Amino acid sequence: MKILVSVKRVVDYNVRIRVKPDGSGVVTDGVKMSMNPFDEIAMEQAMRLKEAGTAEEVVAVTIGSDKSQEQLRTALAFGADRAVHVHTDEEVQPLYAARILAALAHKEQPRLFLMGKQAIDDDNNQTGQMTAALLGWPQATFASKLELDGDSARVTREIDAGLETLEVDLPAVVTTDLRLNEPRYLKLPNIMKAKRKPVETLSPGDLGAEPAAALKVTHTAPPPTREAGVMVKSVDELVGKLKEKGLL
Protein backbone atom coordinates (compact mmCIF):
# COMPACT_ATOMS: atom_id res chain seq x y z
CA MET A 1 0.00 0.00 0.00
CA LYS A 2 1.18 3.49 -0.87
CA ILE A 3 0.15 6.44 1.31
CA LEU A 4 0.28 10.02 0.05
CA VAL A 5 0.53 12.76 2.70
CA SER A 6 0.18 16.48 2.01
CA VAL A 7 2.07 18.99 4.16
CA LYS A 8 1.88 22.78 4.20
CA ARG A 9 4.27 25.53 5.29
CA VAL A 10 2.59 27.86 7.79
CA VAL A 11 3.53 30.37 10.46
CA ASP A 12 4.54 28.38 13.55
CA TYR A 13 1.69 27.99 16.02
CA ASN A 14 3.81 29.49 18.81
CA VAL A 15 4.30 32.76 16.94
CA ARG A 16 2.16 35.75 17.81
CA ILE A 17 0.49 36.86 14.58
CA ARG A 18 0.95 40.52 13.61
CA VAL A 19 -1.06 42.30 10.93
CA LYS A 20 0.81 44.49 8.42
CA PRO A 21 0.30 48.25 8.97
CA ASP A 22 -1.46 48.59 5.60
CA GLY A 23 -3.87 45.72 6.36
CA SER A 24 -2.71 43.72 3.32
CA GLY A 25 -2.00 40.55 5.30
CA VAL A 26 0.06 39.23 8.19
CA VAL A 27 3.77 39.73 8.79
CA THR A 28 5.84 36.73 7.63
CA ASP A 29 9.30 38.28 7.16
CA GLY A 30 11.65 36.99 9.82
CA VAL A 31 8.88 34.84 11.33
CA LYS A 32 9.43 31.19 12.21
CA MET A 33 7.64 28.84 9.81
CA SER A 34 6.88 25.17 10.34
CA MET A 35 4.76 22.26 9.14
CA ASN A 36 1.02 22.71 9.73
CA PRO A 37 0.29 20.86 13.02
CA PHE A 38 -2.61 18.85 11.55
CA ASP A 39 -0.30 17.73 8.73
CA GLU A 40 2.21 16.54 11.32
CA ILE A 41 -0.53 14.32 12.70
CA ALA A 42 -1.24 12.97 9.20
CA MET A 43 2.48 12.30 8.71
CA GLU A 44 2.75 10.53 12.06
CA GLN A 45 -0.24 8.32 11.23
CA ALA A 46 1.26 7.36 7.89
CA MET A 47 4.52 6.36 9.59
CA ARG A 48 2.68 4.29 12.19
CA LEU A 49 0.87 2.43 9.43
CA LYS A 50 4.17 1.75 7.70
CA GLU A 51 5.86 0.61 10.90
CA ALA A 52 2.93 -1.76 11.52
CA GLY A 53 3.49 -3.32 8.09
CA THR A 54 0.19 -2.02 6.70
CA ALA A 55 1.84 0.39 4.26
CA GLU A 56 4.90 -0.14 2.08
CA GLU A 57 5.63 3.41 0.94
CA VAL A 58 4.91 6.90 2.28
CA VAL A 59 5.18 9.85 -0.09
CA ALA A 60 5.07 13.43 1.21
CA VAL A 61 3.98 16.30 -1.03
CA THR A 62 3.90 20.06 -0.62
CA ILE A 63 2.88 22.98 -2.82
CA GLY A 64 4.69 26.31 -2.67
CA SER A 65 7.93 28.22 -3.12
CA ASP A 66 11.48 26.93 -2.66
CA LYS A 67 11.21 27.55 1.08
CA SER A 68 8.48 24.88 1.30
CA GLN A 69 11.20 22.25 0.90
CA GLU A 70 12.01 22.81 4.57
CA GLN A 71 8.71 21.16 5.47
CA LEU A 72 9.39 18.30 3.06
CA ARG A 73 12.70 17.76 4.85
CA THR A 74 10.73 17.54 8.08
CA ALA A 75 8.49 14.90 6.49
CA LEU A 76 11.58 12.96 5.38
CA ALA A 77 12.90 13.18 8.94
CA PHE A 78 9.63 11.59 10.09
CA GLY A 79 10.54 8.68 7.80
CA ALA A 80 8.80 9.38 4.51
CA ASP A 81 10.27 7.35 1.64
CA ARG A 82 9.96 10.07 -1.00
CA ALA A 83 9.13 13.76 -1.20
CA VAL A 84 7.47 15.67 -4.05
CA HIS A 85 7.61 19.46 -4.28
CA VAL A 86 5.07 21.09 -6.58
CA HIS A 87 6.81 24.41 -7.10
CA THR A 88 4.87 27.63 -7.51
CA ASP A 89 5.38 31.17 -6.27
CA GLU A 90 1.69 31.99 -6.69
CA GLU A 91 -0.77 32.09 -3.82
CA VAL A 92 -2.41 28.67 -3.64
CA GLN A 93 -5.97 28.69 -2.36
CA PRO A 94 -7.98 25.53 -1.57
CA LEU A 95 -9.49 24.76 -5.00
CA TYR A 96 -6.20 25.21 -6.83
CA ALA A 97 -4.42 23.11 -4.18
CA ALA A 98 -7.09 20.41 -4.57
CA ARG A 99 -6.62 20.34 -8.35
CA ILE A 100 -2.87 19.92 -7.93
CA LEU A 101 -3.21 17.23 -5.27
CA ALA A 102 -5.85 15.34 -7.25
CA ALA A 103 -3.60 15.37 -10.33
CA LEU A 104 -0.69 14.11 -8.22
CA ALA A 105 -2.88 11.35 -6.77
CA HIS A 106 -3.73 10.22 -10.32
CA LYS A 107 0.00 10.08 -11.03
CA GLU A 108 1.05 8.31 -7.81
CA GLN A 109 -2.02 6.05 -7.39
CA PRO A 110 -1.97 5.81 -3.56
CA ARG A 111 -4.48 3.66 -1.69
CA LEU A 112 -4.79 6.28 1.04
CA PHE A 113 -4.42 10.07 0.91
CA LEU A 114 -3.89 11.58 4.37
CA MET A 115 -4.24 15.32 4.99
CA GLY A 116 -4.57 17.58 7.99
CA LYS A 117 -8.20 18.62 8.45
CA GLN A 118 -7.24 22.29 7.96
CA ALA A 119 -4.27 24.64 7.86
CA ILE A 120 -3.85 27.00 10.80
CA ASP A 121 -3.04 29.98 8.56
CA ASP A 122 -6.41 30.25 6.80
CA ASP A 123 -8.57 27.66 8.65
CA ASN A 124 -10.54 27.01 5.46
CA ASN A 125 -11.01 23.25 6.01
CA GLN A 126 -11.77 22.74 2.30
CA THR A 127 -8.82 21.16 0.49
CA GLY A 128 -9.38 17.56 1.63
CA GLN A 129 -13.05 17.59 0.72
CA MET A 130 -12.40 19.22 -2.67
CA THR A 131 -9.61 16.76 -3.48
CA ALA A 132 -11.86 13.77 -2.74
CA ALA A 133 -14.61 15.26 -4.91
CA LEU A 134 -12.24 15.84 -7.83
CA LEU A 135 -10.88 12.29 -7.54
CA GLY A 136 -14.32 10.75 -7.07
CA TRP A 137 -12.99 8.96 -3.97
CA PRO A 138 -14.75 8.39 -0.63
CA GLN A 139 -13.76 10.78 2.13
CA ALA A 140 -13.73 10.70 5.92
CA THR A 141 -12.93 13.95 7.70
CA PHE A 142 -11.79 14.87 11.23
CA ALA A 143 -10.45 11.38 11.98
CA SER A 144 -9.71 10.72 15.65
CA LYS A 145 -9.12 7.00 15.00
CA LEU A 146 -8.15 5.16 11.82
CA GLU A 147 -8.10 1.43 11.17
CA LEU A 148 -7.32 -0.21 7.82
CA ASP A 149 -8.73 -3.61 6.92
CA GLY A 150 -7.94 -4.87 3.44
CA ASP A 151 -9.73 -2.68 0.92
CA SER A 152 -11.55 -0.52 3.45
CA ALA A 153 -10.85 1.98 6.21
CA ARG A 154 -12.78 2.44 9.43
CA VAL A 155 -12.67 6.03 10.66
CA THR A 156 -13.96 7.34 13.98
CA ARG A 157 -14.71 11.05 14.03
CA GLU A 158 -15.95 13.45 16.67
CA ILE A 159 -19.30 15.13 16.05
CA ASP A 160 -21.53 17.33 18.22
CA ALA A 161 -23.53 14.33 19.47
CA GLY A 162 -20.50 12.19 20.32
CA LEU A 163 -18.53 9.80 18.10
CA GLU A 164 -19.39 8.64 14.60
CA THR A 165 -17.73 5.68 12.86
CA LEU A 166 -17.58 5.50 9.08
CA GLU A 167 -16.36 2.70 6.84
CA VAL A 168 -15.07 3.76 3.42
CA ASP A 169 -13.66 1.82 0.50
CA LEU A 170 -10.07 2.45 -0.58
CA PRO A 171 -8.66 4.47 -2.23
CA ALA A 172 -9.95 7.26 -0.01
CA VAL A 173 -9.09 10.69 1.36
CA VAL A 174 -8.90 10.96 5.16
CA THR A 175 -8.32 14.21 7.03
CA THR A 176 -6.84 14.07 10.52
CA ASP A 177 -7.92 15.69 13.77
CA LEU A 178 -5.97 16.48 16.95
CA ARG A 179 -6.81 13.34 18.93
CA LEU A 180 -5.69 10.86 16.27
CA ASN A 181 -2.13 10.71 17.65
CA GLU A 182 0.74 12.68 19.11
CA PRO A 183 3.54 13.30 16.55
CA ARG A 184 6.94 11.92 17.47
CA TYR A 185 9.95 13.97 18.51
CA LEU A 186 12.34 14.12 15.56
CA LYS A 187 15.85 12.93 16.36
CA LEU A 188 18.88 14.90 15.16
CA PRO A 189 20.37 12.01 13.09
CA ASN A 190 17.09 11.68 11.18
CA ILE A 191 16.98 15.44 10.57
CA MET A 192 20.55 15.39 9.23
CA LYS A 193 19.86 12.40 6.96
CA ALA A 194 16.74 14.12 5.60
CA LYS A 195 18.84 17.05 4.40
CA ARG A 196 20.69 14.76 2.00
CA LYS A 197 17.67 12.95 0.55
CA PRO A 198 16.50 13.88 -2.97
CA VAL A 199 13.28 15.81 -3.52
CA GLU A 200 11.34 15.46 -6.77
CA THR A 201 10.29 18.85 -8.13
CA LEU A 202 7.29 19.34 -10.40
CA SER A 203 5.25 22.31 -11.55
CA PRO A 204 1.43 22.53 -11.64
CA GLY A 205 1.79 22.50 -15.43
CA ASP A 206 3.62 19.15 -15.30
CA LEU A 207 0.52 17.73 -13.62
CA GLY A 208 -1.94 19.46 -15.94
CA ALA A 209 -3.49 21.31 -13.00
CA GLU A 210 -5.42 24.38 -14.13
CA PRO A 211 -5.40 27.51 -11.91
CA ALA A 212 -8.65 28.23 -10.13
CA ALA A 213 -10.32 31.61 -9.74
CA ALA A 214 -8.87 33.01 -6.54
CA LEU A 215 -10.63 34.80 -3.75
CA LYS A 216 -9.30 38.30 -3.18
CA VAL A 217 -8.57 39.40 0.38
CA THR A 218 -9.54 43.06 0.57
CA HIS A 219 -8.38 43.80 4.11
CA THR A 220 -6.87 42.11 7.15
CA ALA A 221 -7.43 43.45 10.65
CA PRO A 222 -6.54 42.22 14.14
CA PRO A 223 -9.40 41.32 16.49
CA PRO A 224 -10.60 44.11 18.80
CA THR A 225 -8.76 44.47 22.08
CA ARG A 226 -10.51 42.51 24.78
CA GLU A 227 -11.83 44.60 27.65
CA ALA A 228 -10.39 43.99 31.09
CA GLY A 229 -12.48 41.87 33.42
CA VAL A 230 -14.28 43.24 36.46
CA MET A 231 -14.23 41.55 39.86
CA VAL A 232 -17.60 41.41 41.61
CA LYS A 233 -18.27 40.64 45.27
CA SER A 234 -21.73 39.11 45.03
CA VAL A 235 -24.28 37.57 42.69
CA ASP A 236 -26.41 40.71 42.95
CA GLU A 237 -23.50 42.86 41.76
CA LEU A 238 -22.87 40.42 38.90
CA VAL A 239 -26.50 40.62 37.81
CA GLY A 240 -26.35 44.39 38.00
CA LYS A 241 -23.24 44.53 35.77
CA LEU A 242 -24.86 42.23 33.22
CA LYS A 243 -27.96 44.44 33.15
CA GLU A 244 -25.79 47.54 32.59
CA LYS A 245 -24.33 45.89 29.50
CA GLY A 246 -27.76 44.87 28.24
CA LEU A 247 -27.00 41.18 28.59
CA LEU A 248 -29.94 40.53 30.89
Secondary structure as GFF3:
##gff-version 3
##sequence-region A 1 248
A	DSSP	beta_strand	2	6	.	.	.	ID=ss1
A	DSSP	beta_strand	9	11	.	.	.	ID=ss2
A	DSSP	beta_strand	33	35	.	.	.	ID=ss3
A	DSSP	alpha_helix	37	51	.	.	.	ID=ss4
A	DSSP	beta_strand	57	64	.	.	.	ID=ss5
A	DSSP	three_ten_helix	66	68	.	.	.	ID=ss6
A	DSSP	alpha_helix	69	78	.	.	.	ID=ss7
A	DSSP	beta_strand	82	87	.	.	.	ID=ss8
A	DSSP	alpha_helix	94	108	.	.	.	ID=ss9
A	DSSP	beta_strand	112	116	.	.	.	ID=ss10
A	DSSP	alpha_helix	127	135	.	.	.	ID=ss11
A	DSSP	beta_strand	139	149	.	.	.	ID=ss12
A	DSSP	beta_strand	152	159	.	.	.	ID=ss13
A	DSSP	beta_strand	162	169	.	.	.	ID=ss14
A	DSSP	beta_strand	172	176	.	.	.	ID=ss15
A	DSSP	three_ten_helix	178	180	.	.	.	ID=ss16
A	DSSP	alpha_helix	188	194	.	.	.	ID=ss17
A	DSSP	beta_strand	200	202	.	.	.	ID=ss18
A	DSSP	alpha_helix	235	244	.	.	.	ID=ss19
###
